[in-house]
Amino acid sequence: MVRLLTSRREMPPGLRRAYLLVLTPAALLAPLPLLWTQGASRSAVLLYELTLLLLWWRARGGRTVRASDAMLNLAGLLYLGWLAFETVTLRLGLLRSVAHLLLFTALAKLASLKRPSEARLALLVIFLLTLAAASSSTHVSSILYFAAMAWIGFRTLSQLGVLADFEEAPPDRVLESVPTPGLTGVALLAGAAFTAPLFIALPRLHGPFAVAPFRIEDAFSRTLSADRVDLESFGAAKRSDRVILRLSSKPELSFTAREGLRLREAVFTEYQDGVWVREPWSGRRRGERAAYAAEAVAGEPLQSVVSFDLNVFGQGFLFLPYGTAAVRVDRGRTLELPDGVIQASSGRGPVHYQAEVRRRPERGPGKDAISLADVPEEIQKFAIQLTGDLSTPRAISRRIAELFLRDFVYTLDPPKATGDPLVHFLLRSKAGHCEHFASAAAMILASRGVPARLVTGSYGGESGLFSRSMVVRAQNLHAWVEADLDGAGFEVFDPTPPAGVPPAFRPFSMLSRLSALAREIEFFYDRRILGFDSTDQVAAVEAARESLGAATSALLSLKGHASRLLSPGFAAALLSVAFTALIVLRALGGARKGPGPATRAYLALRRLLARRSGPVAASVAPAEVARLFGLAVPEAGKDARAVASIYCASAFGGIEPDPEARRELKQSLRRLRRLT
């Protein structure tokens, strides 16, 4: 009963202060990724950080905050009401609501520590907050966050283990002297040694992370999907900095800083209430003639061969430059469709392919266009009002571009539409992203009888680490129109105002090359870590098997040559030389033998004295060292004299310590270290 009552007793202020100082570093670092991943409100995270800094500052000054139970109960009731309102009304997403709840709980626990068990509960809340923050990011910087949290986490656990033995406030030097670096290093290395085989052996998902307030994976799969693209998801996907693909060409593609590289991905001709859809056509499999190859002109000069590494999200399409005449895919199944689009049907994961690019105008293959029946009636009336006095397709396209440039605004956060999103964009909001502009332009052209269609893909990119490398991110995703403006086929018409067109390829500069190194690391992380799926695992096993087979064949061949070249006499001479060399090495090793146990013990005694009383000159005699040690630590004088005596007998008298004396040396050193 006495122990039970003692365990329920509140901690004294000094011990509460020590617990708060130990837990604060981990609590400060835990939610930081949420500031950049939109996994929590930035205002909530900043308020949390400022409140924690206030608690830490007051604890450092010896004025620990102790919130009363009544205050915490009132704050908890008020927050539960706000959480219910946030979840039902604002609908920010599950991750945001959970993150906000964890932030509030962590602050409440740290501000009201009463018993050691509550400190352990606060540590659990911090751990859950770390999981929420880590689950909101797939960026390569997550590795740095994991490493920092692991280091601080092990230090926090070690210091909490020391605090568990105290019932009163310990001296500050107790917590500062906890030997955490070695323990942390060993734990991290052991974790890496155990997780590396599991990482290679277990099946993996691409990007197994949750993102808020919308799921980036959903935005990607809807924006880059085979059969469906809606106006809302396109703007959401462009907010991400995810690497979509990397390309290199031999020789380099010719494009300028003014006219960037345009990669054609998907073509859409059917529109239904704000959603562009594709018919589930059954295309031809790889190996047959594609639409690109079918329209290649004999004798057309080859401009370059472009190699792509594409991160496919869902059932996506291959990104291809205009002028592509042939495509070769390394692995996975593809479908080549009549409109020149090539669908990668191998599911999630990286795809490597090459495209032969010819020198030809930017014309899209195929003949499909938007049907007038799919154009909303309001847009048809608007098209007549806007371009009714014009008769040529090119003049109509110029009128559309001038209107968008003069009266419309580009934004990734357009006003919420009432009714059809395109009608709302054209007639009411006049604000939207590139897919709004391209969709509206295609609809107006179709209303006037001009064959047109929506095209999605990318524009521009970033220079890679090497001169022929280029990185395309989700921020470079773009939409435009292909329209038959001169009767010669579908040409590119981009009605988006310049403010909404992604930046073109940036030329060489030292700053761009330095920043490109980080992008190359990020692409490697996205390709080889997040995208290391079952196909990559099979390829790695096959490569290891082939390497092992080649090594085995080499050893067998070497064995055959050795059996033919080595005679019995030569083998005996070789063995005798090796035996003689072994004897010589052992003799040299014995001559260079290190100091004995007595010398090592005496050197340890000098180091302990230097740590306690300052540097010890080399000329100080062993007896004087023992005397000085006895003055510094009186209870250790006997052990110091014993170590010095055994050392003098060994170094000057040639008497090596027997096993019993060695045991005494070890015990004496152990006591000396404990006392100092």
C-alpha positions in Angstrom: 0.0 0.0 0.0 2.9 2.3 0.8 4.4 1.8 -2.7 1.0 2.3 -4.4 0.6 5.6 -2.6 4.1 6.6 -3.5 3.6 5.9 -7.2 0.5 8.1 -7.2 2.3 11.0 -5.6 3.0 13.9 -7.9 6.5 14.6 -9.1 8.4 17.4 -7.4 8.9 20.5 -9.6 12.6 19.7 -10.3 11.9 16.2 -11.6 9.0 17.6 -13.7 11.4 20.1 -15.2 13.9 17.4 -16.0 11.2 15.3 -17.8 10.1 18.3 -19.8 13.6 19.2 -20.9 14.2 15.6 -22.0 11.0 15.4 -24.0 11.0 18.8 -25.7 13.6 18.2 -28.4 11.8 15.2 -29.9 8.4 17.0 -29.5 9.8 20.1 -31.4 11.2 18.1 -34.3 8.3 15.6 -34.7 5.7 17.6 -36.7 8.1 19.7 -38.9 7.3 17.8 -42.2 3.7 18.7 -41.8 4.6 22.4 -42.6 5.5 21.5 -46.2 3.3 18.5 -46.9 0.0 20.1 -45.9 -0.6 17.3 -43.5 -1.7 19.9 -40.9 -2.5 23.6 -40.8 0.6 25.7 -40.7 -1.0 27.9 -38.1 -1.6 24.9 -35.9 2.0 23.7 -36.2 3.5 27.1 -35.6 1.3 27.6 -32.5 2.4 24.2 -31.3 6.0 25.0 -31.8 5.8 28.4 -30.1 4.0 27.0 -27.1 6.6 24.2 -26.8 9.4 26.8 -26.9 7.7 28.8 -24.2 7.4 25.6 -22.0 11.1 24.8 -22.7 12.2 28.4 -21.9 10.4 28.5 -18.6 11.7 25.0 -17.7 15.3 26.1 -18.4 14.7 29.1 -16.1 13.4 26.8 -13.3 9.8 28.0 -13.7 8.0 25.0 -15.1 4.4 25.4 -16.2 1.9 23.2 -14.4 -1.6 23.4 -15.9 -4.4 22.5 -13.6 -6.8 19.6 -14.3 -9.7 22.0 -14.5 -8.0 24.1 -17.1 -7.1 21.0 -19.2 -10.6 19.6 -19.0 -12.0 22.9 -20.2 -9.5 23.1 -23.0 -10.2 19.5 -24.0 -13.9 20.1 -24.2 -13.5 23.2 -26.3 -11.1 21.4 -28.6 -13.3 18.4 -29.0 -16.1 20.8 -30.2 -13.7 22.4 -32.7 -12.5 19.0 -33.9 -16.1 17.9 -34.6 -16.7 21.1 -36.5 -13.5 20.7 -38.4 -14.2 17.1 -39.4 -17.9 17.6 -40.4 -17.9 21.1 -41.9 -14.4 21.8 -43.2 -13.7 18.2 -44.3 -9.9 18.7 -44.3 -9.2 15.0 -44.5 -8.4 12.3 -41.9 -4.7 13.0 -41.7 -5.2 16.7 -40.9 -7.7 16.0 -38.2 -5.6 13.3 -36.6 -2.5 15.5 -36.8 -4.3 18.4 -35.1 -5.6 16.1 -32.4 -2.0 14.7 -31.7 -0.6 18.3 -31.6 -3.2 19.3 -29.0 -2.7 16.1 -27.0 1.1 16.4 -26.9 0.9 20.0 -25.6 -1.7 19.0 -23.0 0.5 16.2 -21.7 3.7 18.2 -21.6 2.0 21.1 -19.9 0.5 18.9 -17.1 3.1 16.3 -16.2 2.4 14.9 -12.7 3.8 11.4 -12.7 6.5 9.4 -14.7 3.7 7.4 -16.3 2.3 10.5 -17.9 5.8 11.3 -19.3 5.8 7.9 -21.0 2.3 8.6 -22.4 3.6 11.9 -23.8 6.4 10.1 -25.5 3.9 7.7 -27.1 1.9 10.7 -28.4 5.1 12.2 -29.8 5.9 8.9 -31.5 2.4 8.9 -33.1 2.9 12.5 -34.2 6.2 11.4 -35.8 4.4 8.6 -37.8 1.8 11.1 -39.0 4.5 13.5 -40.2 6.5 10.8 -41.8 3.5 9.3 -43.6 2.8 12.7 -45.3 5.9 12.8 -47.4 7.7 10.8 -50.1 10.5 13.3 -50.6 14.1 12.2 -50.3 14.5 14.7 -47.4 12.4 12.2 -45.4 15.6 10.2 -44.9 17.2 13.2 -43.0 14.1 13.5 -40.9 14.1 9.8 -40.0 17.8 10.0 -39.1 17.3 13.0 -36.9 14.3 11.6 -35.2 16.1 8.3 -34.6 19.1 10.0 -33.1 17.0 12.2 -30.8 14.6 9.4 -30.0 17.4 7.1 -28.7 18.8 9.9 -26.7 15.3 10.6 -25.2 14.8 7.0 -24.4 18.2 6.7 -22.7 17.6 9.8 -20.6 14.1 8.7 -19.6 15.6 5.4 -18.5 18.0 7.3 -16.2 15.2 9.6 -14.8 13.2 6.5 -13.9 15.7 5.8 -11.1 15.2 9.3 -9.4 12.4 10.4 -7.1 13.9 13.9 -6.8 15.4 16.2 -9.4 18.8 14.9 -10.6 21.8 17.3 -11.2 22.0 18.6 -14.8 25.3 16.9 -15.3 23.6 13.5 -14.9 21.5 13.9 -18.0 24.3 15.5 -20.0 26.6 12.6 -19.3 24.3 9.9 -20.6 26.5 8.1 -23.3 23.9 8.1 -26.1 26.1 8.5 -29.3 27.5 4.9 -29.2 24.2 3.3 -28.4 22.4 5.3 -31.1 25.1 4.5 -33.7 24.9 0.8 -32.9 21.1 0.8 -33.0 21.0 2.6 -36.4 23.6 0.2 -38.0 21.7 -2.8 -36.6 18.4 -1.5 -37.9 20.0 -0.9 -41.4 21.5 -4.4 -41.4 18.2 -6.0 -40.6 16.0 -3.9 -42.8 18.1 -4.0 -46.0 17.4 -7.7 -46.7 13.7 -7.2 -45.9 13.6 -4.2 -48.2 15.0 -6.3 -51.1 12.9 -9.5 -50.3 9.5 -8.1 -49.5 7.0 -6.9 -52.1 6.6 -3.1 -52.1 4.0 -0.5 -53.2 5.0 2.6 -55.0 4.8 5.6 -52.7 3.0 4.0 -49.7 2.3 7.3 -48.0 -0.8 9.3 -47.2 -1.0 12.9 -48.3 -3.4 15.6 -47.2 -5.6 17.6 -47.8 -6.0 15.6 -51.0 -4.4 12.3 -52.0 -1.6 13.1 -54.4 -1.7 9.5 -55.6 -5.4 9.9 -56.4 -4.7 13.1 -58.2 -1.9 11.5 -60.3 -4.0 8.4 -61.1 -6.9 10.6 -62.2 -4.7 13.1 -64.1 -2.4 10.5 -65.7 -5.0 7.7 -66.0 -5.9 5.9 -69.1 -9.6 6.7 -69.4 -10.5 9.6 -67.1 -9.2 13.2 -66.4 -11.2 15.7 -64.5 -10.7 19.4 -64.1 -10.2 19.4 -60.3 -7.5 16.7 -60.1 -5.3 18.3 -62.8 -4.7 21.4 -60.7 -4.1 19.3 -57.6 -1.4 17.2 -59.3 0.4 20.3 -60.5 1.0 21.4 -56.9 3.3 18.4 -56.4 7.0 18.5 -57.0 7.1 14.7 -57.7 9.5 13.7 -60.5 7.4 12.4 -63.4 10.2 11.4 -65.7 13.8 12.0 -66.7 15.0 12.0 -70.3 18.3 12.2 -72.2 18.9 12.3 -76.0 21.6 11.6 -78.5 22.2 14.1 -80.0 20.5 16.7 -77.9 17.0 17.8 -78.9 16.9 21.3 -80.4 14.7 23.6 -78.4 15.2 27.0 -77.0 14.5 28.8 -73.7 11.5 30.4 -75.4 10.1 27.2 -76.9 10.5 24.4 -74.4 10.1 20.7 -75.1 6.5 19.6 -75.4 5.7 16.0 -74.5 2.4 14.5 -75.7 0.8 12.0 -73.4 -3.0 11.5 -73.8 -5.7 12.7 -76.2 -9.4 13.2 -75.1 -12.4 13.9 -77.2 -15.4 13.0 -75.0 -16.6 15.4 -72.2 -19.2 14.7 -69.5 -19.9 17.2 -66.8 -16.4 18.4 -66.1 -14.7 15.0 -66.8 -12.8 14.1 -70.0 -13.1 10.3 -70.7 -11.6 7.9 -73.2 -13.3 4.9 -74.8 -11.8 1.6 -73.7 -10.4 0.9 -77.2 -8.5 -2.3 -77.7 -5.2 -1.2 -79.1 -2.4 -3.1 -80.8 0.3 -4.7 -78.7 3.9 -3.7 -78.9 5.6 -5.0 -82.0 2.9 -3.9 -84.5 3.0 -0.6 -86.4 2.0 2.3 -84.3 0.2 5.5 -85.4 3.5 7.3 -85.1 5.3 4.7 -87.2 2.5 4.5 -89.7 2.8 8.2 -90.6 6.6 8.2 -90.8 7.8 9.5 -94.2 10.4 7.6 -96.0 13.8 9.3 -96.0 12.8 11.7 -93.1 16.0 12.8 -91.3 16.4 11.4 -87.7 16.8 14.2 -85.2 17.6 12.2 -82.1 17.0 9.1 -80.0 15.4 10.1 -76.7 15.6 7.7 -73.6 13.0 8.1 -70.9 12.7 6.8 -67.3 9.0 7.3 -66.5 7.3 6.8 -63.1 3.9 5.4 -64.1 1.0 6.2 -61.7 -1.9 3.9 -62.4 -2.6 2.9 -66.0 -0.7 5.8 -67.5 0.5 6.8 -71.0 4.0 7.3 -72.3 5.2 10.8 -72.7 6.5 11.3 -76.3 7.8 14.3 -78.2 6.1 15.5 -81.3 7.8 14.0 -84.3 8.2 10.5 -82.7 8.4 7.9 -85.4 9.1 4.7 -83.4 9.0 3.6 -79.7 10.8 0.8 -78.0 9.9 -0.2 -74.4 12.3 -2.3 -72.4 9.7 -4.3 -70.4 6.0 -4.4 -69.6 3.1 -4.5 -71.9 2.0 -1.5 -73.9 -1.0 -0.7 -76.1 -0.5 1.5 -79.2 -3.7 3.4 -80.0 -4.8 5.0 -83.3 -4.4 8.6 -82.1 -0.7 8.0 -81.5 -1.0 7.5 -77.8 0.9 4.5 -76.2 -0.6 3.2 -73.0 1.6 1.5 -70.4 -0.5 -1.2 -68.9 2.1 -2.7 -66.6 0.6 -1.0 -63.5 2.6 1.1 -61.1 6.3 1.3 -61.3 9.1 2.7 -63.5 9.2 2.2 -67.3 12.2 2.7 -69.5 11.7 3.4 -73.2 13.3 5.0 -76.2 11.7 7.2 -78.9 13.1 8.0 -82.4 12.3 11.6 -83.1 12.2 12.9 -86.7 12.4 16.5 -88.0 8.8 17.3 -88.7 6.2 19.9 -87.7 4.3 19.5 -84.4 1.3 17.6 -85.8 -0.7 15.0 -83.8 -1.6 11.7 -85.6 -5.1 10.2 -85.8 -8.4 11.7 -86.9 -10.6 11.7 -83.8 -12.1 15.0 -82.7 -14.7 16.4 -80.3 -18.2 15.8 -81.4 -20.6 18.8 -81.5 -23.1 16.7 -79.5 -20.7 16.7 -76.5 -20.4 20.5 -76.4 -22.8 22.1 -73.8 -25.4 24.3 -75.3 -24.2 27.4 -73.3 -20.7 27.0 -74.8 -22.1 26.8 -78.3 -24.0 30.0 -77.8 -20.9 31.7 -76.3 -18.8 30.5 -79.3 -21.2 32.2 -81.8 -21.2 35.4 -79.8 -17.4 35.4 -79.6 -16.5 34.4 -83.1 -19.7 34.6 -85.2 -18.1 37.3 -87.4 -15.1 35.1 -88.3 -14.9 32.3 -90.9 -11.3 30.9 -90.9 -10.2 28.5 -88.1 -6.9 30.4 -87.5 -8.8 33.7 -87.0 -11.1 31.9 -84.5 -8.2 30.5 -82.6 -6.5 34.0 -82.4 -9.8 35.5 -81.1 -10.0 32.8 -78.4 -6.3 33.4 -77.3 -6.9 37.2 -77.2 -10.0 36.8 -75.0 -8.2 34.5 -72.5 -5.2 36.8 -72.3 -7.4 39.9 -71.8 -10.3 38.8 -69.6 -9.3 35.6 -67.8 -7.0 34.8 -64.8 -4.8 31.7 -64.4 -5.0 30.0 -61.0 -4.5 26.5 -59.6 -7.3 27.3 -57.1 -10.3 28.2 -59.2 -13.7 29.1 -57.6 -15.9 26.1 -56.9 -18.1 25.6 -59.9 -21.9 25.5 -59.8 -23.2 23.3 -62.6 -20.9 22.4 -65.5 -17.3 23.5 -64.7 -16.5 24.7 -68.2 -19.7 26.7 -68.5 -18.9 28.2 -65.1 -15.3 29.0 -66.2 -16.4 30.7 -69.4 -19.4 32.6 -68.3 -18.9 33.3 -64.6 -15.6 32.8 -62.8 -13.2 33.5 -65.7 -10.4 31.9 -63.6 -8.9 28.4 -63.9 -5.8 26.4 -64.7 -4.4 25.2 -68.1 -6.9 22.4 -68.4 -9.8 24.9 -68.1 -8.3 27.1 -70.8 -7.5 24.2 -73.2 -10.9 22.5 -72.6 -12.8 25.7 -73.2 -10.8 26.5 -76.4 -11.3 23.0 -77.8 -15.1 23.3 -77.1 -15.4 26.7 -78.8 -13.5 25.4 -81.9 -15.7 22.3 -82.0 -18.8 24.5 -81.8 -17.6 26.4 -84.9 -16.9 23.1 -86.8 -13.2 23.1 -86.4 -11.8 19.6 -85.6 -10.2 19.9 -82.2 -9.4 17.8 -79.1 -7.8 18.1 -75.7 -4.2 16.9 -75.2 -2.5 16.4 -71.9 1.3 16.0 -71.3 4.1 18.2 -70.1 5.9 21.3 -71.2 9.5 22.3 -70.3 11.5 20.9 -67.5 14.7 21.3 -65.5 18.3 20.6 -66.5 19.7 17.5 -65.0 23.1 16.8 -63.6 24.5 16.0 -67.0 24.3 18.1 -70.1 21.9 15.7 -71.9 19.6 15.0 -68.9 16.3 16.7 -68.3 13.9 16.3 -65.4 10.1 16.7 -65.7 8.1 17.2 -62.6 4.4 17.3 -61.9 4.7 21.1 -61.9 5.4 20.7 -65.7 2.2 18.9 -66.4 0.2 20.9 -69.0 -2.8 20.7 -71.3 -3.3 22.2 -74.7 -5.3 21.8 -77.9 -4.7 20.0 -81.1 -6.8 21.5 -83.9 -7.0 21.4 -87.7 -6.5 25.1 -88.4 -5.3 24.8 -92.0 -6.7 21.5 -93.3 -3.2 19.8 -93.1 -3.8 18.0 -89.8 -3.9 18.5 -86.1 -1.4 21.2 -85.0 -0.6 22.5 -81.5 -2.7 25.4 -80.2 -1.9 26.5 -76.6 -4.5 29.0 -75.4 -3.3 29.2 -71.8 -1.9 32.7 -70.9 1.9 32.9 -70.5 1.5 33.0 -66.7 0.0 29.5 -66.7 2.6 27.9 -69.1 5.3 26.0 -67.2 8.8 27.4 -67.5 10.7 26.1 -70.5 14.1 24.3 -70.3 16.5 26.4 -68.4 20.0 26.8 -69.9 23.3 25.9 -68.2 24.4 27.8 -65.1 26.6 26.9 -62.2 23.7 27.4 -59.8 21.4 25.1 -61.9 24.1 22.4 -62.0 24.5 22.5 -58.2 20.8 22.3 -57.6 20.5 19.6 -60.3 22.6 17.3 -58.0 19.8 17.3 -55.4 17.2 16.6 -58.2 19.3 13.6 -59.4 19.4 12.2 -55.8 15.7 12.8 -55.6 15.0 10.9 -58.8 17.2 8.0 -57.7 15.3 7.9 -54.4 12.0 8.0 -56.2 13.1 5.4 -58.8 15.2 3.0 -56.7 13.6 3.3 -53.2 10.0 4.2 -53.6 9.6 2.5 -56.9 11.5 -0.6 -56.1 8.7 -3.0 -56.9 8.5 -6.7 -57.5 9.8 -6.4 -61.1 13.0 -4.7 -59.8 13.4 -7.4 -57.2 13.2 -10.1 -59.8 15.7 -8.2 -61.9 18.1 -7.8 -59.0 17.9 -11.6 -58.2 18.5 -12.4 -61.8 21.5 -10.1 -61.9 22.9 -11.7 -58.7 22.3 -15.2 -60.1 24.1 -14.3 -63.4 27.0 -12.7 -61.5 27.3 -15.8 -59.2 27.2 -18.1 -62.3 30.0 -16.1 -64.0 32.1 -16.2 -60.8 31.6 -19.9 -60.5 32.6 -20.5 -64.2 35.7 -18.4 -63.7 36.7 -20.4 -60.6 36.2 -23.7 -62.4 38.2 -22.4 -65.4 41.0 -21.3 -63.0 41.0 -24.7 -61.3 41.4 -26.4 -64.7 44.3 -24.2 -65.7 45.9 -24.6 -62.3 45.7 -28.4 -62.5 47.4 -28.4 -65.8 50.1 -25.9 -65.0 51.1 -26.9 -61.4 53.3 -30.0 -61.2 53.8 -31.9 -57.9 57.3 -30.5 -57.5 56.2 -26.9 -58.1 53.3 -27.3 -55.7 55.7 -28.6 -52.9 58.0 -25.6 -53.5 55.1 -23.2 -53.4 53.9 -24.7 -50.1 57.4 -24.5 -48.5 57.7 -20.8 -49.5 54.3 -20.1 -48.0 55.2 -21.9 -44.8 58.5 -19.9 -44.5 56.7 -16.6 -45.1 54.2 -17.5 -42.3 57.0 -18.2 -39.8 58.7 -14.9 -40.7 55.5 -13.0 -40.3 54.8 -14.5 -36.9 58.3 -13.7 -35.8 57.9 -10.1 -36.9 54.5 -9.9 -35.2 56.0 -11.1 -32.0 58.8 -8.5 -32.2 56.2 -5.8 -32.6 54.0 -7.0 -29.8 52.1 -4.3 -28.1 52.3 -3.2 -24.4 51.5 -5.7 -21.7 48.6 -5.6 -19.3 50.5 -3.8 -16.6 51.6 -1.0 -19.0 48.1 -0.6 -20.4 46.7 -0.4 -16.8 49.3 2.3 -15.9 48.5 4.3 -19.0 44.8 4.2 -18.1 45.7 5.4 -14.6 47.5 8.4 -16.1 44.5 9.2 -18.4 42.1 9.1 -15.4 44.4 11.4 -13.4 44.6 13.9 -16.4 40.8 13.8 -16.7 40.5 14.6 -13.0 43.3 17.0 -12.3 44.6 18.2 -15.7 47.5 17.2 -17.9 50.3 15.0 -16.5 53.8 15.5 -17.7 55.7 12.5 -19.2 58.5 13.0 -16.7 56.2 12.3 -13.6 57.3 9.1 -12.0 54.8 6.2 -11.4 54.9 6.6 -7.6 54.2 10.3 -7.9 51.3 9.6 -10.3 49.8 7.2 -7.6 50.3 9.9 -4.9 48.7 12.6 -7.0 45.8 10.3 -7.7 45.4 9.6 -4.0 45.3 13.3 -3.3 42.6 13.9 -5.9 40.5 10.9 -5.0 41.4 9.7 -1.5 39.3 6.6 -1.5 41.1 5.4 -4.7 44.7 5.8 -3.4 45.2 2.2 -2.6 44.1 1.0 -6.0 46.4 3.6 -7.7 49.4 2.5 -5.7 48.7 -1.2 -6.6 48.6 -0.4 -10.3 51.8 1.7 -10.1 53.6 -1.1 -8.2 52.6 -3.9 -10.7 53.7 -1.6 -13.6 57.1 -0.9 -12.0 57.7 -4.6 -11.4 56.9 -5.4 -15.1 58.6 -2.4 -16.8 61.8 -2.2 -14.7 62.1 -5.6 -13.0 60.9 -7.8 -15.9 58.4 -9.5 -13.7 55.2 -10.0 -15.7 51.9 -10.2 -13.6 50.5 -13.7 -13.1 46.8 -14.4 -13.7 45.9 -13.4 -10.1 47.7 -10.1 -10.5 45.9 -9.5 -13.8 42.6 -10.0 -12.2 43.6 -7.5 -9.4 44.6 -5.0 -12.1 41.2 -5.3 -13.8 39.3 -4.9 -10.5 41.4 -1.9 -9.5 40.8 -0.2 -12.8 37.1 -0.8 -12.6 37.0 0.8 -9.2 39.1 3.7 -10.3 36.9 4.5 -13.3 33.8 4.3 -11.1 35.2 6.7 -8.5 36.4 9.2 -11.1 
